[in-house]
Amino acid sequence: MDTNKPLAVFPWDAIVATGALGHPSTLLLSQVKAWSTYDYYGRLNSEAALADAAAAFVAENSNGDAGLLGAYFRRFLALAREDSAAAASALLLRPAGSDQAAAMATAACWLTVRMSKPTDDFIVPLWHRDGCMFTCTCTCTCTAGPSAAAVPHAKYAVSLLGPGTRVMAPSPQVNKAITASDAAVRVAAEAAMQKEVVAGRAWAWLLPEVDEDRIRADLARQLAGCGEQVGFEPGQVIRFTWGQDDSPVHSEPDLSGGDRVFVSVLFGTEDELRGMAEFREVDYHESVPVPS
């Protein structure tokens, strides 16, 4: 898999080997009990332990089988980590050498599992690009400026149940529309902040003066005429970069038609993930907590 592409869709046989694991939407589970989210920020010293913890979480809140889910999570984590390590090794992210760089760059992770019931919240797409998730300790354009080597940091994602993420095919029109929309949010937020100091509001769209719904709807209308969405099936693993000027424009799918289980993971050094956890005010784990 080309590690330089902003978006990659993995073939079925990358994670479902010779039919040992079937299509996730027909084998792993078919129903979610309630809204729930699992997050793990921490050292990845055991893919199996993290896979089992995530599988137990999903099985507890669905009609899925923990054993089958555990096998799938193991394959997913192994695929994502191997691909991420290959990118680190090929691009020599750090001066210690490619093998050591790969180990360092995938020593920790953020794994999230979002289980949802039907909602109308995303009938209108929430198109966006993912910004930087953490302060990089490697050379990359998201922190070091346009003259630095372009090192793509990425998320790996899959829908175990329900529709997949909506992703726009890249084009100059898409880039122009999302750039203008982001600028509109910044201008509105800056104008609001000039009027008053808003304590405790960290994000522009929480400011009452920023009409998020209007900006979101305007962008959705513009992108509807800008080209095609990338085609892939629910259950296929995708990789998309974050923090880059060409990172894919994407949105949650329309969730009004049924339950969904969405999984994503990103990797980094222990220092990078500790910093990310600290910024988000969540716990960083030295090992996977044992499910109670």
TIRONU-104970 format. One line per 8 residues: number of its first residue (from 1); for each residue z, x, y of N, C-alpha, C. Coordinates in nm, 3 decimals. Each point is the difference from the previous one (the first is absolute). Last residue first. Example, Ala and Ser with C-alpha at 12.3 -4.5 7.8 and 13.67 -1.06 7.14 Angstrom:
<sites>
2) 0.708:1.285:-0.225:0.006:0.082:0.119:0.073:-0.077:0.109; -0.007:0.029:-0.572:0.000:-0.089:0.119:0.000:0.090:0.120
</sites>
This chain:
<sites>
292) 3.374:-1.359:-0.500:0.130:-0.053:-0.043:-0.018:-0.120:-0.093; -0.327:0.451:0.089:0.015:-0.144:0.025:0.132:-0.052:-0.056; -0.067:0.506:0.170:-0.007:-0.074:-0.125:0.020:-0.148:0.029; -0.212:0.372:0.349:0.121:-0.072:-0.039:-0.021:-0.078:-0.130; -0.260:0.459:0.134:-0.020:-0.145:-0.006:0.130:-0.069:-0.041; 0.024:0.463:0.271:-0.052:-0.043:-0.129:-0.010:-0.151:0.001; 0.117:0.218:0.391:-0.027:0.124:-0.073:-0.052:-0.028:-0.140; -0.046:-0.317:0.460:0.065:0.019:-0.130:-0.039:0.134:-0.062
284) 0.052:-0.268:0.509:-0.085:0.093:-0.075:0.074:0.035:-0.128; 0.044:-0.450:0.350:0.055:0.108:-0.082:-0.112:0.084:-0.062; -0.064:-0.251:0.479:0.020:-0.040:-0.139:0.050:0.122:-0.077; -0.176:-0.056:0.477:0.141:-0.033:-0.022:0.022:-0.060:-0.139; -0.404:0.195:0.218:0.003:-0.142:-0.035:0.141:-0.051:-0.030; -0.075:0.459:0.107:-0.061:-0.076:0.109:0.009:-0.150:-0.026; 0.144:0.291:-0.341:0.092:0.004:0.114:-0.054:-0.083:0.116; -0.273:0.058:-0.378:0.113:-0.088:-0.029:0.097:-0.006:0.116
276) -0.358:0.302:0.034:-0.050:-0.137:0.002:0.113:-0.100:-0.024; 0.095:0.459:-0.042:-0.023:-0.037:0.139:-0.048:-0.142:0.014; 0.045:0.172:-0.430:0.133:-0.015:0.061:-0.014:-0.043:0.145; -0.392:0.107:-0.227:0.051:-0.132:-0.038:0.141:-0.022:0.051; -0.202:0.421:0.084:-0.080:-0.106:0.062:0.056:-0.138:-0.032; 0.194:0.379:-0.206:0.033:-0.007:0.142:-0.077:-0.111:0.070; -0.099:0.088:-0.452:0.132:-0.060:0.014:0.041:-0.012:0.147; -0.518:-0.010:-0.090:0.108:0.092:-0.033:0.133:-0.072:0.013
268) -0.399:-0.316:-0.117:0.022:0.102:0.100:0.104:0.098:-0.048; -0.316:-0.500:-0.122:0.074:0.120:-0.039:0.015:0.094:0.119; -0.078:-0.569:-0.126:-0.050:0.119:0.070:0.093:0.116:-0.034; -0.135:-0.542:-0.186:0.079:0.122:-0.004:-0.067:0.106:0.086; 0.012:-0.583:-0.141:-0.061:0.117:0.063:0.094:0.119:-0.009; -0.108:-0.559:-0.175:0.069:0.128:-0.024:-0.071:0.109:0.078; 0.053:-0.584:-0.057:-0.071:0.113:0.060:0.084:0.126:-0.016; -0.055:-0.541:-0.176:0.083:0.119:-0.020:-0.084:0.120:0.045
260) -0.004:-0.585:0.068:-0.059:0.134:0.005:0.105:0.105:-0.029; -0.141:-0.586:-0.030:0.096:0.111:0.002:-0.074:0.133:0.005; -0.264:-0.425:0.202:0.079:0.029:-0.119:0.094:0.116:0.018; -0.316:-0.197:0.337:-0.042:-0.062:-0.125:0.084:0.028:-0.122; 0.027:0.169:0.475:0.033:-0.142:-0.006:-0.026:-0.062:-0.137; -0.058:0.462:0.211:0.101:-0.022:-0.104:0.033:-0.148:-0.019; -0.401:0.364:0.194:0.046:-0.137:0.016:0.093:-0.032:-0.117; -0.017:0.514:0.105:-0.095:-0.107:-0.033:0.056:-0.136:0.040
252) 0.114:0.470:0.260:0.045:-0.078:-0.114:-0.105:-0.107:-0.029; -0.201:0.411:0.245:0.093:-0.110:0.024:0.052:-0.053:-0.132; -0.298:0.454:0.266:0.031:-0.089:-0.112:0.101:-0.106:0.041; -0.330:0.467:0.129:0.052:-0.121:0.064:0.023:-0.103:-0.110; -0.009:0.556:-0.069:-0.061:-0.132:-0.016:0.073:-0.111:0.076; -0.026:0.515:0.173:0.073:-0.071:-0.106:-0.049:-0.144:-0.007; -0.140:0.371:0.306:-0.089:-0.078:-0.084:0.072:-0.067:-0.117; 0.229:0.272:0.320:-0.086:-0.082:0.085:-0.094:-0.088:-0.082
244) 0.478:0.144:-0.206:-0.126:0.064:0.037:-0.085:-0.095:0.085; 0.435:-0.092:-0.229:0.018:0.098:0.106:-0.125:0.072:0.043; 0.005:-0.193:-0.496:0.075:-0.048:0.117:0.008:0.112:0.102; -0.331:-0.161:-0.463:0.072:0.096:0.083:0.078:-0.070:0.109; -0.124:-0.189:-0.503:-0.048:-0.001:0.138:0.088:0.090:0.086; -0.142:-0.176:-0.545:0.067:0.103:0.080:-0.055:-0.009:0.141; 0.046:-0.352:-0.462:-0.074:0.056:0.112:0.084:0.108:0.068; -0.043:-0.298:-0.503:0.075:0.088:0.089:-0.092:0.050:0.111
236) -0.032:-0.478:-0.286:-0.057:0.134:0.016:0.083:0.080:0.100; 0.104:-0.453:-0.088:0.035:0.082:-0.114:-0.062:0.138:0.003; -0.245:-0.400:0.243:0.145:0.012:-0.013:0.034:0.077:-0.127; -0.476:0.115:0.195:0.071:-0.109:-0.065:0.151:0.018:0.009; -0.412:0.150:0.354:0.070:0.047:-0.120:0.084:-0.115:-0.053; -0.358:0.134:0.445:0.018:-0.081:-0.118:0.076:0.073:-0.111; -0.018:0.005:0.570:-0.019:0.082:-0.119:0.030:-0.084:-0.124; -0.183:-0.233:0.450:0.122:0.057:-0.053:-0.032:0.078:-0.127
228) -0.362:-0.077:0.414:0.056:-0.046:-0.126:0.138:0.061:-0.027; -0.207:-0.089:0.510:-0.046:0.059:-0.125:0.077:-0.052:-0.119; 0.046:-0.137:0.473:-0.025:0.144:0.006:-0.051:0.061:-0.130; 0.167:-0.460:0.149:-0.142:0.023:0.020:-0.040:0.145:-0.003; 0.450:-0.144:-0.057:-0.072:-0.090:-0.089:-0.151:0.020:0.012; 0.316:0.220:0.286:-0.030:0.070:-0.126:-0.076:-0.089:-0.099; 0.140:-0.180:0.422:-0.094:0.110:0.020:-0.040:0.065:-0.132; 0.330:-0.338:-0.006:-0.131:-0.056:0.032:-0.105:0.111:0.018
220) 0.448:0.127:-0.067:-0.054:-0.059:-0.122:-0.139:-0.058:0.024; 0.241:0.164:0.370:-0.050:0.109:-0.085:-0.062:-0.055:-0.128; 0.206:-0.307:0.290:-0.119:0.057:0.064:-0.061:0.109:-0.088; 0.411:-0.186:-0.133:-0.111:-0.093:-0.023:-0.129:0.053:0.061; 0.395:0.250:0.076:-0.034:0.001:-0.143:-0.120:-0.090:-0.029; 0.181:0.000:0.434:-0.067:0.128:-0.026:-0.045:0.008:-0.146; 0.254:-0.376:0.122:-0.131:-0.003:0.066:-0.079:0.127:-0.029; 0.443:-0.030:-0.162:-0.087:-0.094:-0.070:-0.139:-0.004:0.062
212) 0.344:0.264:0.205:-0.052:0.058:-0.124:-0.098:-0.094:-0.069; 0.183:0.071:0.495:-0.047:-0.115:-0.076:-0.068:0.049:-0.128; 0.387:0.203:0.346:-0.117:0.040:-0.079:-0.040:-0.117:-0.089; 0.387:-0.017:0.277:-0.118:0.000:0.085:-0.127:0.040:-0.074; 0.445:-0.002:-0.201:-0.052:-0.135:0.020:-0.127:-0.004:0.084; 0.148:0.399:-0.336:0.017:-0.032:0.140:-0.061:-0.138:0.026; -0.029:0.227:-0.419:0.124:-0.076:0.015:0.028:-0.034:0.145; -0.372:0.272:-0.149:-0.024:-0.141:-0.026:0.128:-0.085:0.000
204) 0.000:0.485:0.066:-0.064:-0.070:0.110:-0.011:-0.150:-0.026; 0.400:0.294:-0.210:-0.143:-0.019:-0.022:-0.060:-0.089:0.107; 0.471:0.120:-0.033:-0.070:0.125:-0.026:-0.151:-0.016:-0.005; 0.462:-0.223:0.216:-0.131:-0.046:-0.047:-0.091:0.121:-0.016; 0.462:0.005:0.174:-0.004:-0.029:-0.142:-0.132:-0.049:-0.053; 0.077:-0.050:0.518:0.088:0.074:-0.091:-0.021:-0.044:-0.144; -0.301:0.010:0.459:0.027:-0.090:-0.111:0.079:0.075:-0.105; -0.109:0.017:0.552:0.034:0.084:-0.113:0.042:-0.092:-0.113
196) -0.354:-0.141:0.399:0.140:0.003:-0.041:0.019:0.099:-0.115; -0.413:-0.044:0.248:0.074:-0.111:0.059:0.149:0.007:-0.032; -0.321:0.303:-0.180:0.018:0.029:0.141:0.082:-0.108:0.069; -0.131:-0.043:-0.453:0.109:0.096:0.015:0.024:0.037:0.145; -0.364:-0.284:-0.113:0.128:-0.067:-0.025:0.117:0.094:0.023; -0.434:0.174:0.029:0.025:-0.090:0.111:0.134:-0.071:-0.015; -0.148:0.271:-0.353:0.039:0.082:0.115:0.029:-0.086:0.122; -0.163:-0.214:-0.386:0.136:0.050:-0.021:0.047:0.083:0.118
188) -0.445:-0.157:-0.002:0.094:-0.112:0.015:0.144:0.046:-0.015; -0.338:0.318:-0.075:0.001:-0.039:0.141:0.100:-0.113:0.023; -0.072:0.140:-0.445:0.070:0.103:0.078:0.010:-0.039:0.147; -0.252:-0.277:-0.289:0.143:-0.009:-0.032:0.079:0.100:0.084; -0.465:0.017:0.033:0.051:-0.122:0.063:0.149:-0.018:-0.026; -0.229:0.353:-0.214:0.017:0.028:0.143:0.057:-0.121:0.073; -0.116:-0.045:-0.453:0.119:0.084:0.014:0.029:0.030:0.146; -0.397:-0.230:-0.093:0.117:-0.084:-0.027:0.129:0.078:0.015
180) -0.410:0.231:0.035:0.021:-0.086:0.116:0.122:-0.089:-0.018; -0.130:0.265:-0.363:0.046:0.087:0.109:0.029:-0.082:0.125; -0.193:-0.214:-0.372:0.141:0.030:-0.025:0.057:0.088:0.110; -0.464:-0.110:0.024:0.083:-0.120:0.011:0.148:0.032:-0.019; -0.323:0.346:-0.059:0.006:-0.042:0.140:0.094:-0.119:0.017; -0.091:0.151:-0.438:0.082:0.097:0.073:0.016:-0.041:0.146; -0.289:-0.254:-0.267:0.139:-0.020:-0.042:0.091:0.093:0.078; -0.458:0.055:0.066:0.045:-0.127:0.058:0.146:-0.029:-0.035
172) -0.224:0.381:-0.186:0.032:0.017:0.142:0.052:-0.127:0.065; 0.093:0.049:-0.519:-0.121:-0.005:0.081:0.039:0.026:0.145; 0.215:-0.065:-0.556:-0.003:0.071:0.128:-0.135:-0.013:0.070; 0.227:-0.376:-0.319:-0.089:0.116:-0.017:-0.012:0.070:0.135; 0.438:-0.289:-0.116:-0.131:-0.003:0.064:-0.079:0.125:-0.035; 0.401:-0.269:-0.278:-0.036:0.127:0.063:-0.140:-0.013:0.059; 0.449:-0.294:-0.242:-0.129:-0.009:0.067:-0.027:0.131:0.074; 0.310:-0.069:-0.459:-0.002:0.025:0.144:-0.141:-0.017:0.055
164) 0.095:-0.269:-0.448:0.015:0.137:0.047:-0.002:0.008:0.151; 0.173:-0.437:-0.309:-0.114:0.068:0.061:0.032:0.141:0.045; 0.289:-0.208:-0.409:-0.050:-0.051:0.126:-0.109:0.087:0.060; 0.330:0.241:-0.316:-0.023:-0.144:-0.006:-0.050:-0.045:0.136; 0.063:0.452:-0.072:0.021:-0.036:-0.140:-0.024:-0.148:-0.023; -0.189:0.364:0.372:0.058:-0.133:-0.012:0.011:-0.033:-0.149; -0.007:0.494:0.284:-0.058:-0.087:-0.101:0.071:-0.135:0.006; -0.054:0.541:0.259:0.044:-0.139:-0.005:-0.071:-0.077:-0.110
156) 0.128:0.506:0.275:-0.067:-0.052:-0.119:0.055:-0.141:-0.022; -0.043:0.358:0.450:0.075:-0.095:-0.081:-0.087:-0.038:-0.119; -0.022:0.474:0.320:-0.049:-0.128:-0.050:0.108:-0.082:-0.066; -0.184:0.456:0.338:0.115:-0.058:-0.069:-0.040:-0.141:-0.040; -0.323:0.436:0.128:0.025:-0.143:-0.010:0.128:-0.033:-0.077; -0.195:0.412:0.325:0.068:-0.017:-0.129:0.035:-0.147:-0.015; -0.311:0.337:0.324:0.023:-0.142:-0.030:0.057:-0.014:-0.141; 0.054:0.419:0.363:-0.071:-0.042:-0.120:0.036:-0.143:-0.035
148) 0.035:0.136:0.515:0.061:0.037:-0.128:-0.087:-0.045:-0.116; -0.078:-0.095:0.473:-0.053:0.128:-0.045:0.055:0.044:-0.135; 0.132:-0.407:0.246:-0.133:-0.010:-0.060:-0.056:0.132:-0.050; 0.540:-0.096:0.012:-0.110:-0.004:0.093:-0.135:0.010:-0.068; 0.459:-0.022:-0.197:-0.034:0.132:0.051:-0.120:0.001:0.094; 0.198:-0.387:-0.246:0.104:0.062:0.081:-0.045:0.126:0.070; -0.288:-0.277:-0.274:0.089:-0.102:0.055:0.112:0.062:0.083; -0.344:0.250:-0.245:-0.041:-0.049:0.130:0.099:-0.099:0.059
140) 0.150:0.408:-0.329:-0.078:-0.124:-0.010:-0.027:-0.055:0.138; 0.275:0.400:-0.316:-0.098:-0.006:0.107:-0.082:-0.126:-0.017; 0.510:0.008:-0.175:-0.125:0.069:-0.030:-0.091:-0.009:0.122; 0.420:-0.219:-0.044:0.032:0.143:0.001:-0.121:0.083:-0.041; 0.085:-0.522:0.240:-0.060:0.087:-0.100:0.049:0.144:0.013; 0.224:-0.488:0.115:-0.039:0.122:0.068:-0.048:0.101:-0.103; -0.058:-0.525:-0.106:0.108:0.097:0.018:-0.054:0.120:0.077; -0.263:-0.390:-0.059:0.118:-0.050:-0.068:0.119:0.095:0.014
132) -0.461:-0.117:0.313:0.071:0.103:-0.076:0.130:-0.056:-0.057; -0.352:-0.377:0.084:0.028:0.123:0.074:0.072:0.100:-0.087; -0.351:-0.415:-0.132:0.134:0.056:-0.018:0.012:0.129:0.082; -0.318:-0.425:0.128:-0.002:0.130:-0.066:0.142:0.047:-0.014; -0.201:-0.531:0.030:0.068:0.115:0.061:-0.036:0.127:-0.075; -0.037:-0.596:0.020:-0.074:0.125:-0.014:0.072:0.113:0.073; 0.109:-0.484:-0.195:0.073:0.089:0.091:-0.063:0.139:-0.014; -0.211:-0.526:-0.105:0.033:0.138:-0.037:0.078:0.073:0.108
124) 0.016:-0.525:-0.114:-0.067:0.083:0.101:0.036:0.144:-0.030; 0.196:-0.252:-0.292:-0.131:-0.065:-0.002:-0.090:0.066:0.103; 0.473:0.107:-0.112:-0.113:0.092:0.007:-0.134:-0.068:-0.022; 0.440:-0.227:0.002:0.012:0.105:0.102:-0.124:0.085:0.016; 0.143:-0.391:-0.295:-0.116:-0.010:0.088:-0.007:0.116:0.100; 0.213:-0.028:-0.527:0.032:-0.007:0.142:-0.130:-0.009:0.080; 0.235:0.023:-0.553:-0.106:-0.039:0.093:0.050:-0.014:0.144; 0.278:0.337:-0.286:-0.044:-0.135:-0.030:-0.107:-0.039:0.102
116) 0.154:0.521:-0.168:-0.006:-0.108:0.099:-0.045:-0.131:-0.062; 0.174:0.557:-0.056:-0.026:-0.119:-0.079:0.009:-0.120:0.093; -0.056:0.570:0.021:0.022:-0.124:0.076:-0.043:-0.118:-0.085; 0.142:0.555:-0.034:-0.053:-0.114:-0.075:0.034:-0.126:0.079; -0.028:0.581:0.081:0.042:-0.134:0.038:-0.070:-0.103:-0.088; 0.128:0.568:0.062:-0.061:-0.103:-0.083:0.052:-0.135:0.049; -0.024:0.540:0.170:0.045:-0.134:0.038:-0.080:-0.097:-0.086; 0.141:0.551:-0.086:-0.093:-0.111:0.020:0.070:-0.119:0.064
108) 0.002:0.586:-0.154:0.073:-0.121:0.036:-0.101:-0.111:0.028; -0.148:0.427:-0.139:0.138:0.010:-0.050:0.081:-0.126:0.027; -0.477:0.166:0.094:0.026:-0.122:-0.077:0.142:-0.002:-0.056; -0.171:0.365:0.264:-0.058:-0.115:0.069:0.022:-0.131:-0.074; 0.139:0.428:-0.182:0.077:-0.034:0.120:-0.048:-0.130:0.061; -0.243:0.173:-0.363:0.133:-0.044:-0.044:0.085:-0.043:0.119; -0.423:0.185:0.088:-0.015:-0.130:-0.064:0.135:-0.054:-0.044; -0.017:0.436:0.178:-0.026:-0.100:0.103:-0.009:-0.140:-0.060
100) 0.035:0.370:-0.285:0.128:-0.031:0.062:-0.017:-0.105:0.108; -0.392:0.149:-0.201:0.086:-0.065:-0.100:0.134:-0.039:0.060; -0.312:0.241:0.279:-0.041:-0.135:-0.032:0.091:-0.070:-0.100; 0.184:0.360:0.359:-0.094:0.004:-0.111:-0.026:-0.139:-0.053; 0.272:0.127:0.391:0.064:0.053:-0.120:-0.097:0.013:-0.117; -0.071:-0.183:0.467:-0.037:0.138:-0.031:0.056:0.054:-0.131; -0.147:-0.521:0.097:0.107:0.088:0.045:-0.029:0.142:-0.048; -0.312:-0.354:-0.080:0.075:-0.056:0.112:0.101:0.098:0.057
92) -0.429:0.008:-0.307:0.099:0.103:0.033:0.084:-0.042:0.120; -0.361:-0.244:-0.245:-0.005:0.027:0.143:0.103:0.102:0.045; -0.045:-0.145:-0.459:-0.135:0.035:0.044:-0.004:0.043:0.146; 0.410:-0.156:-0.196:-0.042:0.127:-0.058:-0.135:0.045:0.054; 0.170:-0.423:0.126:0.083:0.107:0.056:-0.046:0.135:-0.050; -0.207:-0.379:-0.179:-0.037:0.016:0.141:0.078:0.114:0.063; 0.110:-0.120:-0.436:-0.132:0.064:0.002:-0.046:0.023:0.143; 0.395:-0.243:-0.074:0.020:0.143:-0.024:-0.132:0.076:0.003
84) -0.014:-0.468:0.031:0.060:0.056:0.121:0.022:0.150:-0.014; -0.153:-0.235:-0.376:-0.104:0.002:0.103:0.052:0.062:0.129; 0.305:-0.063:-0.353:-0.100:0.101:-0.038:-0.108:0.012:0.107; 0.324:-0.338:0.048:0.058:0.133:0.024:-0.101:0.110:-0.033; -0.122:-0.451:-0.084:0.014:0.025:0.144:0.052:0.141:0.027; -0.034:-0.143:-0.452:-0.132:0.006:0.062:0.011:0.040:0.147; 0.399:-0.081:-0.233:-0.063:0.124:-0.046:-0.137:0.019:0.064; 0.234:-0.402:0.082:0.064:0.113:0.068:-0.065:0.133:-0.040
76) -0.153:-0.390:-0.220:-0.031:-0.006:0.143:0.058:0.120:0.074; 0.102:-0.060:-0.458:-0.140:0.040:0.018:-0.036:0.004:0.148; 0.427:-0.158:-0.109:-0.011:0.142:-0.035:-0.142:0.050:0.022; 0.084:-0.460:0.054:0.052:0.079:0.112:-0.007:0.149:-0.029; -0.123:-0.296:-0.348:-0.097:-0.002:0.110:0.048:0.084:0.118; 0.289:-0.055:-0.366:-0.116:0.081:-0.039:-0.102:0.006:0.112; 0.369:-0.283:0.059:0.040:0.140:0.006:-0.114:0.093:-0.035; -0.061:-0.465:-0.046:0.003:0.040:0.141:0.035:0.147:0.014
68) 0.020:-0.189:-0.426:-0.138:0.013:0.043:-0.009:0.044:0.146; 0.431:-0.083:-0.169:-0.062:0.110:-0.071:-0.144:0.024:0.043; 0.252:-0.371:0.172:0.043:0.128:0.056:-0.067:0.118:-0.068; -0.206:-0.498:0.068:0.070:0.075:-0.104:0.033:0.139:0.052; -0.070:-0.477:0.300:-0.060:0.119:-0.058:0.089:0.066:-0.103; 0.040:-0.396:0.313:-0.009:-0.024:-0.144:-0.063:0.118:-0.072; 0.308:0.038:0.458:-0.128:-0.056:-0.041:0.005:-0.035:-0.148; 0.337:0.249:0.254:-0.043:-0.100:0.098:-0.135:-0.061:-0.035
60) 0.213:0.343:-0.267:0.113:-0.086:0.035:-0.043:-0.116:0.089; -0.311:0.344:-0.113:0.027:-0.089:-0.113:0.112:-0.099:0.030; -0.103:0.341:0.318:-0.105:-0.101:-0.008:0.028:-0.100:-0.111; 0.297:0.363:0.043:0.006:-0.084:0.119:-0.103:-0.112:-0.007; -0.005:0.328:-0.334:0.116:-0.087:-0.017:0.013:-0.096:0.118; -0.331:0.332:0.025:-0.035:-0.100:-0.100:0.114:-0.099:-0.021; 0.071:0.372:0.279:-0.090:-0.095:0.064:-0.037:-0.112:-0.096; 0.259:0.347:-0.173:0.077:-0.073:0.101:-0.086:-0.104:0.069
52) -0.206:0.292:-0.310:0.088:-0.096:-0.068:0.081:-0.082:0.099; -0.272:0.348:0.169:-0.083:-0.106:-0.058:0.086:-0.106:-0.067; 0.211:0.385:0.160:-0.042:-0.085:0.111:-0.085:-0.115:-0.051; 0.134:0.320:-0.314:0.117:-0.072:0.050:-0.038:-0.094:0.113; -0.335:0.284:-0.175:0.038:-0.103:-0.097:0.118:-0.082:0.050; -0.152:0.379:0.245:-0.090:-0.114:0.015:0.041:-0.114:-0.093; 0.300:0.399:0.205:-0.032:-0.065:-0.127:-0.089:-0.121:0.028; 0.149:0.285:0.349:0.027:0.093:-0.110:-0.026:-0.063:-0.136
44) -0.069:-0.082:0.532:-0.070:-0.051:-0.118:0.017:0.099:-0.114; 0.290:-0.140:0.476:-0.057:0.104:-0.085:-0.064:-0.063:-0.123; 0.043:-0.333:0.414:0.080:0.105:-0.059:-0.078:0.099:-0.084; 0.013:-0.539:0.181:-0.028:0.121:0.077:0.080:0.112:-0.064; -0.154:-0.530:-0.136:0.064:0.125:-0.041:-0.053:0.112:0.088; 0.022:-0.586:-0.034:-0.040:0.123:0.068:0.077:0.117:-0.059; -0.138:-0.566:-0.079:0.064:0.120:-0.054:-0.053:0.120:0.075; 0.031:-0.575:0.080:-0.062:0.131:0.024:0.086:0.110:-0.060
36) -0.110:-0.589:-0.005:0.090:0.113:-0.020:-0.077:0.130:0.020; -0.030:-0.591:-0.043:-0.034:0.114:0.085:0.101:0.112:-0.025; -0.062:-0.330:-0.407:0.043:-0.008:0.139:-0.049:0.122:0.076; -0.143:-0.107:-0.459:0.107:-0.097:0.021:0.034:-0.020:0.148; -0.484:0.126:-0.250:0.111:0.062:0.072:0.106:-0.107:0.027; -0.439:0.067:-0.377:0.082:-0.082:0.090:0.114:0.083:0.059; -0.322:0.158:-0.328:-0.080:-0.106:0.062:0.078:-0.082:0.101; -0.036:0.525:-0.291:0.080:-0.113:0.048:-0.092:-0.102:0.062
28) -0.159:0.376:-0.276:0.133:0.044:0.041:0.089:-0.114:0.045; -0.470:-0.062:-0.148:0.090:0.049:-0.104:0.143:0.022:0.050; -0.391:-0.150:0.264:0.003:-0.086:-0.118:0.104:0.042:-0.102; -0.089:0.230:0.420:0.019:-0.140:0.037:0.004:-0.092:-0.120; -0.078:0.481:-0.045:0.136:-0.035:0.043:0.020:-0.148:0.026; -0.342:0.200:-0.362:-0.008:-0.031:0.142:0.138:-0.047:0.047; 0.059:0.280:-0.428:-0.106:-0.089:0.044:-0.001:-0.018:0.150; 0.143:0.414:-0.345:0.057:-0.089:0.100:-0.113:-0.087:0.051
20) -0.121:0.261:-0.338:0.143:0.001:-0.034:0.078:-0.086:0.097; -0.491:0.108:-0.008:0.054:-0.131:-0.027:0.147:-0.004:-0.035; -0.240:0.406:0.126:-0.051:-0.055:-0.127:0.066:-0.132:-0.038; 0.214:0.184:0.423:-0.068:0.085:-0.099:-0.034:-0.077:-0.127; 0.115:-0.067:0.537:0.002:-0.086:-0.118:-0.081:0.070:-0.108; 0.035:0.206:0.417:0.139:-0.040:-0.025:0.012:-0.088:-0.124; -0.416:0.191:0.149:0.092:0.100:0.053:0.145:-0.034:-0.033; -0.393:-0.274:-0.099:0.047:0.089:-0.106:0.090:0.111:0.052
12) -0.206:-0.323:0.299:0.099:-0.060:-0.088:0.057:0.100:-0.100; -0.175:0.201:0.460:-0.056:-0.084:-0.106:0.109:-0.051:-0.093; 0.083:0.112:0.529:0.002:0.063:-0.131:-0.061:-0.094:-0.105; -0.074:0.071:0.544:0.034:-0.104:-0.096:-0.011:0.062:-0.139; 0.070:0.190:0.542:-0.054:0.017:-0.134:0.048:-0.114:-0.087; -0.030:0.194:0.557:0.027:-0.108:-0.095:-0.065:0.033:-0.134; -0.016:0.318:0.353:0.109:-0.083:0.052:0.041:-0.111:-0.097; -0.210:0.477:-0.167:-0.041:-0.132:0.045:0.120:-0.079:0.054
4) 0.010:0.445:-0.208:-0.028:0.000:0.143:-0.037:-0.137:0.054; 0.087:0.134:-0.469:0.125:-0.013:0.076:-0.024:-0.005:0.149; -0.290:-0.146:-0.455:-0.012:0.079:0.122:0.123:-0.021:0.087; -0.019:-0.034:-0.548:0.000:-0.084:0.119:0.000:0.088:0.125
</sites>
